[in-house]
Amino acid sequence: MLFRSTETFAEFYRRRGYATFRSASTCWYKAHPLFLMSLPYYSELSPTPGEMDEVFDANRSVLGVRYFGPPSGPGRASFLIVCRDKEYDLPTLGPKARNKTRLGLRHCEVRPVSWREAAVAYDLQGETCIRQGRKPEFTTRQWAQLCEAAASLRGFEAWGAFTKGALAALALSFQCDEHASILYQYSRTALLSERPNNALVFIMTRELLARPGIEAVCYGPEPLEDLGNLRSEERRVGKECRSRW
């Protein structure tokens, strides 16, 4: 089923304790005490100066906003990582990715998981962040709030890759408009040799793109930190605005 609700995306953040705001062209959430992020991430926006004045007047503590606009718009060049190939399958992958994915598929079972299963997998996000040299993204309470919010709203799903019965990787997705967005992905360090991330992303992408009405799987905007090897994935290039008008 296709979901057309930007407001649902905003409600997901509101239920997690984030401030949200609706302007003429889109919804925003307060991703950081000093800046707003547009929702959904993949929407191309061209807000007028008057609309941005309204946004900043209603959010006095905010110094900047982050959204994607057309290549000719203000801001710096940036990209979204997306896949639009409706024939997506093993032969469409590059040789290295294909080999890693085949290994993952031999060792892992990928399937949707319940929100109860996702809720008890809090430790995966901690392991992933530590492995990447980052602080954990969520406290135990914040992770519980995230799973509760997703479970109570339409369009959210959790997927897992299991090896020998153990959850090796977990990803959360949201279906809105013609896009399915993979919002979060975490994995267990001790099981990385089984290639659960490759198996998980491959099966999710293939299954989501096969659904009627889904035209693209979005893996998110360019992060502020270095992407490393992920920069080789397909990109939708545009302009990203991060400063106040």
Accessible surface in RSA format (square Angstrom, percent):
REM  Atomic radii and reference values for relative SASA: ProtOr
REM  Chains: A
REM  Algorithm: Lee & Richards
REM  Probe-radius: 1.40
REM  Slices: 20
REM RES _ NUM      All-atoms   Total-Side   Main-Chain    Non-polar    All polar
REM                ABS   REL    ABS   REL    ABS   REL    ABS   REL    ABS   REL
RES MET A   1   164.38  85.1 106.64  70.6  57.74 137.5 113.46  96.5  50.92  67.5
RES LEU A   2    51.80  28.8  30.00  21.5  21.80  54.8  30.00  21.1  21.80  58.7
RES PHE A   3    37.82  18.9  35.00  21.7   2.81   7.3  37.82  22.9   0.00   0.0
RES ARG A   4   158.82  66.7 124.51  63.5  34.31  81.7  57.69  78.8 101.13  61.3
RES SER A   5    30.70  25.9  28.65  38.2   2.05   4.7  21.70  46.2   9.00  12.6
RES THR A   6    27.28  19.4  24.21  24.5   3.07   7.3   5.75   7.7  21.53  32.5
RES GLU A   7    90.93  52.2  87.42  66.1   3.51   8.4  58.64 113.4  32.29  26.4
RES THR A   8    27.48  19.5  23.76  24.1   3.72   8.9   7.60  10.2  19.88  30.1
RES PHE A   9     0.75   0.4   0.75   0.5   0.00   0.0   0.75   0.5   0.00   0.0
RES ALA A  10    10.01   9.2   9.84  15.2   0.16   0.4  10.01  14.1   0.00   0.0
RES GLU A  11    40.37  23.2  38.25  28.9   2.11   5.0  18.48  35.7  21.89  17.9
RES PHE A  12     1.51   0.8   1.51   0.9   0.00   0.0   1.51   0.9   0.00   0.0
RES TYR A  13     4.86   2.3   4.86   2.8   0.00   0.0   2.62   2.0   2.24   2.8
RES ARG A  14   126.77  53.2 118.36  60.3   8.41  20.0  42.16  57.6  84.61  51.3
RES ARG A  15   102.52  43.0  77.03  39.3  25.49  60.7  30.03  41.0  72.48  43.9
RES ARG A  16    21.49   9.0   8.15   4.2  13.33  31.7   2.17   3.0  19.32  11.7
RES GLY A  17    68.11  84.0   0.00   N/A  68.11  84.0  34.26  94.0  33.85  75.8
RES TYR A  18    70.81  33.1  62.10  35.3   8.72  22.7  31.02  23.3  39.80  49.1
RES ALA A  19    59.55  54.8  42.73  65.9  16.82  38.3  53.22  74.9   6.33  16.8
RES THR A  20    49.51  35.2  19.41  19.7  30.10  71.7   3.35   4.5  46.16  69.8
RES PHE A  21    45.21  22.6  37.77  23.4   7.43  19.3  44.34  26.9   0.87   2.5
RES ARG A  22   119.15  50.0 100.30  51.1  18.85  44.9  54.86  75.0  64.29  39.0
RES SER A  23     6.58   5.6   0.00   0.0   6.58  15.1   3.07   6.5   3.50   4.9
RES ALA A  24    89.05  81.9  46.71  72.1  42.34  96.3  60.09  84.6  28.96  76.7
RES SER A  25    52.71  44.5  23.31  31.1  29.40  67.7  31.13  66.3  21.58  30.2
RES THR A  26     5.14   3.7   3.10   3.1   2.04   4.9   2.85   3.8   2.28   3.5
RES CYS A  27     4.48   3.4   4.48   5.0   0.00   0.0   0.35   0.9   4.13   4.5
RES TRP A  28     0.03   0.0   0.00   0.0   0.03   0.1   0.00   0.0   0.03   0.0
RES TYR A  29    22.58  10.5  22.45  12.8   0.13   0.3   1.72   1.3  20.85  25.7
RES LYS A  30    57.56  28.1  51.58  31.6   5.98  14.2  17.26  15.5  40.30  42.9
RES ALA A  31    35.68  32.8  10.07  15.5  25.61  58.3  10.61  14.9  25.06  66.4
RES HIS A  32    77.91  42.6  73.50  51.1   4.41  11.3  49.74  51.3  28.17  32.8
RES PRO A  33    93.29  68.0  87.41  79.7   5.88  21.4  90.79  75.0   2.50  15.5
RES LEU A  34    83.10  46.3  82.28  58.9   0.82   2.1  82.28  57.8   0.82   2.2
RES PHE A  35    52.93  26.5  52.93  32.8   0.00   0.0  52.93  32.1   0.00   0.0
RES LEU A  36     2.48   1.4   2.48   1.8   0.00   0.0   2.48   1.7   0.00   0.0
RES MET A  37    10.14   5.3  10.14   6.7   0.00   0.0   6.25   5.3   3.89   5.2
RES SER A  38     0.74   0.6   0.74   1.0   0.00   0.0   0.27   0.6   0.47   0.7
RES LEU A  39     0.05   0.0   0.00   0.0   0.05   0.1   0.04   0.0   0.01   0.0
RES PRO A  40     3.19   2.3   3.00   2.7   0.19   0.7   3.00   2.5   0.19   1.2
RES TYR A  41    25.16  11.7  24.57  14.0   0.58   1.5  15.42  11.6   9.74  12.0
RES TYR A  42    11.02   5.1   9.74   5.5   1.28   3.3   9.74   7.3   1.28   1.6
RES SER A  43    30.11  25.4  23.63  31.5   6.48  14.9  17.47  37.2  12.64  17.7
RES GLU A  44    96.69  55.5  66.83  50.6  29.87  71.1  16.67  32.2  80.02  65.3
RES LEU A  45    12.91   7.2  10.11   7.2   2.80   7.0  12.21   8.6   0.70   1.9
RES SER A  46    86.90  73.4  55.15  73.6  31.75  73.1  48.37 103.0  38.53  54.0
RES PRO A  47     8.72   6.4   1.24   1.1   7.48  27.2   2.94   2.4   5.78  35.9
RES THR A  48    82.26  58.5  79.30  80.4   2.97   7.1  72.05  96.8  10.22  15.4
RES PRO A  49    80.33  58.5  80.22  73.1   0.12   0.4  80.33  66.3   0.00   0.0
RES GLY A  50    47.26  58.3   0.00   N/A  47.26  58.3  34.92  95.8  12.34  27.6
RES GLU A  51    15.39   8.8   9.68   7.3   5.71  13.6   7.41  14.3   7.98   6.5
RES MET A  52     0.10   0.1   0.10   0.1   0.00   0.0   0.10   0.1   0.00   0.0
RES ASP A  53    82.42  57.7  80.16  79.8   2.26   5.3  21.22  49.9  61.20  61.0
RES GLU A  54    87.19  50.1  81.30  61.5   5.90  14.0  35.55  68.8  51.64  42.2
RES VAL A  55     0.00   0.0   0.00   0.0   0.00   0.0   0.00   0.0   0.00   0.0
RES PHE A  56     3.88   1.9   3.53   2.2   0.35   0.9   3.53   2.1   0.35   1.0
RES ASP A  57    77.93  54.6  65.84  65.5  12.09  28.6  18.51  43.6  59.43  59.3
RES ALA A  58    60.16  55.3  20.68  31.9  39.48  89.8  32.56  45.9  27.60  73.1
RES ASN A  59    23.06  15.9  16.50  15.9   6.56  15.8   6.64  16.0  16.42  15.9
RES ARG A  60   185.82  78.0 159.36  81.2  26.46  63.0  69.67  95.2 116.15  70.4
RES SER A  61    61.10  51.6  45.33  60.5  15.77  36.3  52.64 112.1   8.46  11.9
RES VAL A  62     0.03   0.0   0.00   0.0   0.03   0.1   0.00   0.0   0.03   0.1
RES LEU A  63   111.29  62.0 102.95  73.7   8.34  21.0 103.22  72.5   8.07  21.7
RES GLY A  64     5.49   6.8   0.00   N/A   5.49   6.8   5.03  13.8   0.46   1.0
RES VAL A  65     0.74   0.5   0.00   0.0   0.74   1.8   0.45   0.4   0.29   0.8
RES ARG A  66    22.41   9.4  22.41  11.4   0.00   0.0   3.91   5.3  18.50  11.2
RES TYR A  67     5.21   2.4   4.86   2.8   0.36   0.9   3.84   2.9   1.37   1.7
RES PHE A  68     4.72   2.4   4.72   2.9   0.00   0.0   4.72   2.9   0.00   0.0
RES GLY A  69     5.23   6.4   0.00   N/A   5.23   6.4   3.51   9.6   1.71   3.8
RES PRO A  70    30.87  22.5  30.87  28.1   0.00   0.0  30.87  25.5   0.00   0.0
RES PRO A  71    87.89  64.1  79.14  72.1   8.76  31.8  79.91  66.0   7.98  49.6
RES SER A  72   109.92  92.9  70.21  93.7  39.71  91.5  56.22 119.7  53.70  75.2
RES GLY A  73    15.58  19.2   0.00   N/A  15.58  19.2  10.94  30.0   4.64  10.4
RES PRO A  74    81.86  59.7  66.33  60.5  15.53  56.5  78.28  64.6   3.59  22.3
RES GLY A  75    42.25  52.1   0.00   N/A  42.25  52.1  18.10  49.7  24.15  54.1
RES ARG A  76   108.71  45.6 100.50  51.2   8.21  19.6  70.51  96.4  38.20  23.2
RES ALA A  77    62.87  57.8  52.04  80.3  10.83  24.6  52.26  73.6  10.61  28.1
RES SER A  78     4.74   4.0   0.00   0.0   4.74  10.9   3.33   7.1   1.41   2.0
RES PHE A  79    13.02   6.5  13.02   8.1   0.00   0.0  13.02   7.9   0.00   0.0
RES LEU A  80     0.62   0.3   0.62   0.4   0.00   0.0   0.62   0.4   0.00   0.0
RES ILE A  81     9.96   5.7   9.96   7.4   0.00   0.0   9.96   7.2   0.00   0.0
RES VAL A  82     3.89   2.6   2.23   2.0   1.66   4.0   2.23   1.9   1.66   4.5
RES CYS A  83    13.68  10.3  13.68  15.3   0.00   0.0   6.08  15.4   7.61   8.2
RES ARG A  84   105.50  44.3  93.53  47.7  11.97  28.5  47.31  64.7  58.19  35.3
RES ASP A  85    57.86  40.5  47.88  47.7   9.98  23.6  28.91  68.0  28.95  28.9
RES LYS A  86    94.25  46.0  67.97  41.7  26.27  62.6  63.31  57.0  30.93  32.9
RES GLU A  87   137.60  79.0 125.81  95.2  11.79  28.1  56.42 109.1  81.18  66.3
RES TYR A  88    29.18  13.6  22.46  12.8   6.73  17.5  14.81  11.1  14.37  17.7
RES ASP A  89    52.22  36.6  52.22  52.0   0.00   0.0   9.43  22.2  42.79  42.7
RES LEU A  90    35.87  20.0  35.87  25.7   0.00   0.0  35.87  25.2   0.00   0.0
RES PRO A  91   110.10  80.2  84.61  77.1  25.49  92.6  88.91  73.4  21.19 131.7
RES THR A  92    66.52  47.3  29.83  30.2  36.69  87.4  36.87  49.5  29.64  44.8
RES LEU A  93    29.03  16.2  21.55  15.4   7.47  18.8  24.19  17.0   4.84  13.0
RES GLY A  94    38.51  47.5   0.00   N/A  38.51  47.5  28.43  78.0  10.08  22.6
RES PRO A  95    95.02  69.3  94.19  85.9   0.83   3.0  94.99  78.4   0.03   0.2
RES LYS A  96   167.89  81.9 164.17 100.7   3.72   8.9 108.14  97.3  59.75  63.6
RES ALA A  97    41.03  37.7  36.08  55.7   4.95  11.3  38.81  54.7   2.22   5.9
RES ARG A  98    53.21  22.3  53.21  27.1   0.00   0.0   3.59   4.9  49.61  30.1
RES ASN A  99    93.26  64.3  85.55  82.7   7.71  18.6  25.95  62.5  67.30  65.1
RES LYS A 100    81.25  39.6  79.54  48.8   1.71   4.1  33.97  30.6  47.28  50.4
RES THR A 101     4.65   3.3   4.65   4.7   0.00   0.0   0.00   0.0   4.65   7.0
RES ARG A 102   109.67  46.0 107.82  55.0   1.85   4.4  29.48  40.3  80.18  48.6
RES LEU A 103    51.49  28.7  51.49  36.8   0.00   0.0  51.49  36.2   0.00   0.0
RES GLY A 104     0.00   0.0   0.00   N/A   0.00   0.0   0.00   0.0   0.00   0.0
RES LEU A 105    56.13  31.3  37.97  27.2  18.16  45.7  38.24  26.9  17.89  48.2
RES ARG A 106   173.72  72.9 134.72  68.7  39.00  92.9  72.29  98.8 101.43  61.5
RES HIS A 107    82.27  45.0  66.69  46.4  15.58  39.9  46.10  47.5  36.17  42.1
RES CYS A 108    13.79  10.4   0.00   0.0  13.79  32.4   2.69   6.8  11.11  12.0
RES GLU A 109   102.94  59.1  95.79  72.5   7.15  17.0  45.24  87.5  57.70  47.1
RES VAL A 110    25.63  16.9   1.43   1.3  24.20  58.3   1.43   1.2  24.20  65.6
RES ARG A 111    81.32  34.1  79.65  40.6   1.67   4.0  34.99  47.8  46.33  28.1
RES PRO A 112    79.18  57.7  70.74  64.5   8.45  30.7  70.95  58.6   8.23  51.1
RES VAL A 113    12.77   8.4   0.05   0.0  12.71  30.6   3.51   3.0   9.26  25.1
RES SER A 114    57.35  48.5  43.74  58.4  13.60  31.3  49.46 105.3   7.88  11.0
RES TRP A 115    46.67  18.7  41.95  20.3   4.73  11.1  31.04  16.6  15.63  25.4
RES ARG A 116   202.67  85.1 192.17  98.0  10.50  25.0  73.39 100.3 129.28  78.4
RES GLU A 117    57.86  33.2  55.22  41.8   2.63   6.3  34.38  66.5  23.48  19.2
RES ALA A 118     0.00   0.0   0.00   0.0   0.00   0.0   0.00   0.0   0.00   0.0
RES ALA A 119    38.53  35.4  27.89  43.0  10.64  24.2  28.08  39.5  10.45  27.7
RES VAL A 120   118.65  78.1  90.15  81.6  28.50  68.7  97.26  84.5  21.39  58.0
RES ALA A 121     5.01   4.6   1.90   2.9   3.11   7.1   4.55   6.4   0.46   1.2
RES TYR A 122    64.44  30.1  64.39  36.6   0.06   0.1  45.16  33.9  19.28  23.8
RES ASP A 123    61.88  43.3  56.19  55.9   5.70  13.5  37.64  88.6  24.24  24.2
RES LEU A 124     0.28   0.2   0.28   0.2   0.00   0.0   0.28   0.2   0.00   0.0
RES GLN A 125     0.40   0.2   0.18   0.1   0.22   0.5   0.13   0.3   0.27   0.2
RES GLY A 126    10.82  13.3   0.00   N/A  10.82  13.3  10.82  29.7   0.00   0.0
RES GLU A 127    53.37  30.6  47.81  36.2   5.56  13.2  29.00  56.1  24.37  19.9
RES THR A 128     5.84   4.2   5.84   5.9   0.00   0.0   5.84   7.8   0.00   0.0
RES CYS A 129     0.00   0.0   0.00   0.0   0.00   0.0   0.00   0.0   0.00   0.0
RES ILE A 130   124.34  70.8 110.25  82.1  14.10  34.0 112.61  81.1  11.74  31.8
RES ARG A 131    84.60  35.5  48.30  24.6  36.31  86.4  43.07  58.9  41.54  25.2
RES GLN A 132   103.71  58.0  71.91  52.6  31.80  75.7  34.64  73.7  69.07  52.4
RES GLY A 133    72.62  89.6   0.00   N/A  72.62  89.6  37.93 104.1  34.70  77.7
RES ARG A 134    79.39  33.3  65.66  33.5  13.73  32.7  43.61  59.6  35.78  21.7
RES LYS A 135   184.96  90.2 172.15 105.6  12.81  30.5 116.98 105.3  67.98  72.4
RES PRO A 136    70.39  51.3  52.15  47.5  18.24  66.3  52.15  43.1  18.24 113.4
RES GLU A 137    77.50  44.5  48.59  36.8  28.91  68.8  19.79  38.3  57.71  47.1
RES PHE A 138    15.52   7.8  11.20   6.9   4.33  11.3  13.63   8.3   1.89   5.4
RES THR A 139    75.88  54.0  72.05  73.0   3.83   9.1  72.16  96.9   3.73   5.6
RES THR A 140    91.27  64.9  87.37  88.6   3.90   9.3  65.76  88.3  25.51  38.6
RES ARG A 141   175.78  73.8 168.05  85.7   7.73  18.4  66.98  91.5 108.80  65.9
RES GLN A 142    82.25  46.0  80.63  58.9   1.62   3.9  21.01  44.7  61.25  46.5
RES TRP A 143     2.15   0.9   2.15   1.0   0.00   0.0   2.15   1.1   0.00   0.0
RES ALA A 144    38.47  35.4  36.74  56.7   1.73   3.9  38.30  53.9   0.16   0.4
RES GLN A 145    46.51  26.0  44.35  32.4   2.16   5.1  15.10  32.1  31.41  23.8
RES LEU A 146     0.00   0.0   0.00   0.0   0.00   0.0   0.00   0.0   0.00   0.0
RES CYS A 147     3.72   2.8   3.23   3.6   0.49   1.2   3.55   9.0   0.17   0.2
RES GLU A 148   117.84  67.7 108.99  82.5   8.84  21.1  48.21  93.3  69.62  56.8
RES ALA A 149     3.42   3.1   0.67   1.0   2.75   6.3   2.93   4.1   0.48   1.3
RES ALA A 150     1.77   1.6   0.93   1.4   0.83   1.9   0.93   1.3   0.83   2.2
RES ALA A 151    56.25  51.7  25.93  40.0  30.31  69.0  26.37  37.1  29.87  79.1
RES SER A 152    67.11  56.7  31.21  41.6  35.90  82.7  41.96  89.4  25.15  35.2
RES LEU A 153    27.42  15.3  15.85  11.3  11.57  29.1  19.73  13.9   7.69  20.7
RES ARG A 154   151.00  63.4 141.50  72.1   9.50  22.6  72.90  99.6  78.10  47.3
RES GLY A 155    11.79  14.5   0.00   N/A  11.79  14.5   4.82  13.2   6.98  15.6
RES PHE A 156    16.15   8.1   1.63   1.0  14.52  37.8   1.63   1.0  14.52  41.5
RES GLU A 157    39.68  22.8  36.60  27.7   3.08   7.3  26.55  51.4  13.13  10.7
RES ALA A 158     2.32   2.1   0.00   0.0   2.32   5.3   0.00   0.0   2.32   6.1
RES TRP A 159    10.12   4.1  10.12   4.9   0.00   0.0  10.12   5.4   0.00   0.0
RES GLY A 160     0.00   0.0   0.00   N/A   0.00   0.0   0.00   0.0   0.00   0.0
RES ALA A 161     0.00   0.0   0.00   0.0   0.00   0.0   0.00   0.0   0.00   0.0
RES PHE A 162    23.54  11.8  21.04  13.0   2.50   6.5  21.12  12.8   2.42   6.9
RES THR A 163     5.25   3.7   3.62   3.7   1.63   3.9   1.92   2.6   3.33   5.0
RES LYS A 164   202.18  98.6 151.08  92.7  51.11 121.7 114.10 102.7  88.08  93.8
RES GLY A 165    72.53  89.4   0.00   N/A  72.53  89.4  37.71 103.5  34.83  78.0
RES ALA A 166    45.60  41.9  38.08  58.8   7.52  17.1  45.43  64.0   0.17   0.4
RES LEU A 167    26.62  14.8  19.72  14.1   6.90  17.3  19.72  13.9   6.90  18.6
RES ALA A 168     0.00   0.0   0.00   0.0   0.00   0.0   0.00   0.0   0.00   0.0
RES ALA A 169     0.00   0.0   0.00   0.0   0.00   0.0   0.00   0.0   0.00   0.0
RES LEU A 170     0.87   0.5   0.65   0.5   0.22   0.6   0.65   0.5   0.22   0.6
RES ALA A 171     0.38   0.4   0.11   0.2   0.28   0.6   0.38   0.5   0.00   0.0
RES LEU A 172     4.17   2.3   4.17   3.0   0.00   0.0   4.17   2.9   0.00   0.0
RES SER A 173     2.41   2.0   2.40   3.2   0.01   0.0   0.39   0.8   2.02   2.8
RES PHE A 174     2.93   1.5   2.02   1.3   0.90   2.4   2.26   1.4   0.66   1.9
RES GLN A 175     8.49   4.7   7.86   5.7   0.63   1.5   2.28   4.9   6.21   4.7
RES CYS A 176     1.64   1.2   1.43   1.6   0.21   0.5   1.38   3.5   0.26   0.3
RES ASP A 177    34.41  24.1  34.41  34.2   0.00   0.0   9.53  22.4  24.88  24.8
RES GLU A 178    58.23  33.4  58.23  44.1   0.00   0.0  23.60  45.6  34.63  28.3
RES HIS A 179    21.99  12.0  21.71  15.1   0.28   0.7  21.24  21.9   0.75   0.9
RES ALA A 180     0.44   0.4   0.44   0.7   0.00   0.0   0.44   0.6   0.00   0.0
RES SER A 181     3.74   3.2   3.74   5.0   0.00   0.0   1.82   3.9   1.92   2.7
RES ILE A 182    13.96   7.9   6.94   5.2   7.03  16.9   6.94   5.0   7.03  19.1
RES LEU A 183    29.59  16.5   2.83   2.0  26.76  67.3   5.85   4.1  23.75  63.9
RES TYR A 184    33.06  15.4  27.07  15.4   5.99  15.6  26.00  19.5   7.06   8.7
RES GLN A 185    53.93  30.2  34.38  25.1  19.55  46.6  17.94  38.2  36.00  27.3
RES TYR A 186     7.42   3.5   6.07   3.5   1.35   3.5   6.98   5.2   0.44   0.5
RES SER A 187     1.50   1.3   1.50   2.0   0.00   0.0   0.00   0.0   1.50   2.1
RES ARG A 188    59.26  24.9  59.26  30.2   0.00   0.0  21.57  29.5  37.69  22.8
RES THR A 189    63.37  45.1  55.68  56.4   7.70  18.3  51.88  69.7  11.49  17.4
RES ALA A 190    88.88  81.7  53.83  83.1  35.05  79.7  65.48  92.2  23.40  62.0
RES LEU A 191    39.10  21.8  38.95  27.9   0.15   0.4  39.10  27.5   0.00   0.0
RES LEU A 192    54.70  30.5  50.68  36.3   4.01  10.1  50.80  35.7   3.89  10.5
RES SER A 193    86.85  73.4  63.53  84.8  23.33  53.7  57.38 122.2  29.47  41.3
RES GLU A 194    33.25  19.1  33.21  25.1   0.05   0.1   1.42   2.7  31.84  26.0
RES ARG A 195    85.62  35.9  83.77  42.7   1.85   4.4   4.51   6.2  81.11  49.2
RES PRO A 196     0.72   0.5   0.72   0.7   0.00   0.0   0.72   0.6   0.00   0.0
RES ASN A 197    42.34  29.2  41.77  40.4   0.57   1.4  20.78  50.0  21.56  20.8
RES ASN A 198    39.74  27.4  32.63  31.5   7.11  17.1   6.00  14.4  33.74  32.6
RES ALA A 199     0.00   0.0   0.00   0.0   0.00   0.0   0.00   0.0   0.00   0.0
RES LEU A 200     0.00   0.0   0.00   0.0   0.00   0.0   0.00   0.0   0.00   0.0
RES VAL A 201    40.26  26.5  40.26  36.4   0.00   0.0  40.26  35.0   0.00   0.0
RES PHE A 202     2.67   1.3   2.04   1.3   0.63   1.6   2.31   1.4   0.37   1.0
RES ILE A 203    23.91  13.6  23.91  17.8   0.00   0.0  23.91  17.2   0.00   0.0
RES MET A 204     0.16   0.1   0.16   0.1   0.00   0.0   0.00   0.0   0.16   0.2
RES THR A 205     0.00   0.0   0.00   0.0   0.00   0.0   0.00   0.0   0.00   0.0
RES ARG A 206    80.79  33.9  78.77  40.2   2.02   4.8  23.43  32.0  57.36  34.8
RES GLU A 207    72.37  41.6  69.47  52.6   2.91   6.9  12.90  24.9  59.48  48.6
RES LEU A 208     0.96   0.5   0.96   0.7   0.00   0.0   0.96   0.7   0.00   0.0
RES LEU A 209     2.07   1.2   2.00   1.4   0.07   0.2   2.00   1.4   0.07   0.2
RES ALA A 210    78.29  72.0  44.64  68.9  33.65  76.5  53.50  75.3  24.78  65.6
RES ARG A 211    68.36  28.7  66.38  33.8   1.98   4.7  29.04  39.7  39.33  23.8
RES PRO A 212   123.09  89.7 104.81  95.5  18.28  66.5 116.15  95.9   6.94  43.2
RES GLY A 213    31.29  38.6   0.00   N/A  31.29  38.6  20.56  56.4  10.73  24.0
RES ILE A 214     0.00   0.0   0.00   0.0   0.00   0.0   0.00   0.0   0.00   0.0
RES GLU A 215    83.11  47.7  81.19  61.4   1.92   4.6  29.30  56.7  53.81  43.9
RES ALA A 216     0.00   0.0   0.00   0.0   0.00   0.0   0.00   0.0   0.00   0.0
RES VAL A 217     0.00   0.0   0.00   0.0   0.00   0.0   0.00   0.0   0.00   0.0
RES CYS A 218     0.07   0.1   0.00   0.0   0.07   0.2   0.00   0.0   0.07   0.1
RES TYR A 219    59.91  28.0  36.80  20.9  23.11  60.1  32.24  24.2  27.67  34.1
RES GLY A 220    10.04  12.4   0.00   N/A  10.04  12.4   9.62  26.4   0.42   0.9
RES PRO A 221    25.46  18.6  17.52  16.0   7.94  28.9  17.52  14.5   7.94  49.3
RES GLU A 222    16.70   9.6  16.70  12.6   0.00   0.0   0.00   0.0  16.70  13.6
RES PRO A 223    35.31  25.7  26.86  24.5   8.45  30.7  32.60  26.9   2.72  16.9
RES LEU A 224   114.48  63.8  77.98  55.8  36.50  91.8  80.43  56.5  34.06  91.6
RES GLU A 225    95.02  54.6  84.23  63.7  10.79  25.7  53.64 103.7  41.38  33.8
RES ASP A 226   111.55  78.1  82.58  82.2  28.98  68.5  40.86  96.2  70.70  70.5
RES LEU A 227    21.71  12.1   8.98   6.4  12.73  32.0  12.03   8.5   9.67  26.0
RES GLY A 228    41.25  50.9   0.00   N/A  41.25  50.9  33.25  91.2   8.00  17.9
RES ASN A 229   139.49  96.2 123.93 119.8  15.55  37.4  38.90  93.6 100.59  97.2
RES LEU A 230    96.45  53.7  95.50  68.3   0.95   2.4  95.87  67.3   0.58   1.6
RES ARG A 231    86.62  36.4  82.09  41.8   4.52  10.8  39.33  53.8  47.28  28.7
RES SER A 232   102.06  86.2  61.07  81.5  41.00  94.4  54.48 116.0  47.58  66.7
RES GLU A 233    86.00  49.4  78.53  59.4   7.47  17.8  11.99  23.2  74.01  60.4
RES GLU A 234    93.29  53.6  76.74  58.1  16.55  39.4  46.76  90.4  46.54  38.0
RES ARG A 235   100.36  42.1  76.17  38.8  24.19  57.6  16.68  22.8  83.67  50.7
RES ARG A 236    60.40  25.4  54.50  27.8   5.90  14.0  30.25  41.3  30.15  18.3
RES VAL A 237    98.75  65.0  79.58  72.0  19.17  46.2  79.68  69.2  19.07  51.7
RES GLY A 238     7.46   9.2   0.00   N/A   7.46   9.2   6.16  16.9   1.30   2.9
RES LYS A 239    52.93  25.8  52.56  32.3   0.37   0.9  24.61  22.2  28.32  30.2
RES GLU A 240     0.66   0.4   0.00   0.0   0.66   1.6   0.00   0.0   0.66   0.5
RES CYS A 241     5.74   4.3   5.41   6.0   0.33   0.8   0.12   0.3   5.62   6.1
RES ARG A 242    83.63  35.1  62.74  32.0  20.90  49.8  40.91  55.9  42.72  25.9
RES SER A 243    74.83  63.2  70.39  93.9   4.45  10.2  45.59  97.1  29.24  41.0
RES ARG A 244   114.13  47.9  91.42  46.6  22.71  54.1  30.28  41.4  83.85  50.8
RES TRP A 245   115.80  46.5  53.36  25.8  62.45 146.6  89.08  47.5  26.72  43.3
END  Absolute sums over single chains surface
CHAIN  1 A    12072.6       9577.3       2495.2       6798.9       5273.7
END  Absolute sums over all chains
TOTAL         12072.6       9577.3       2495.2       6798.9       5273.7
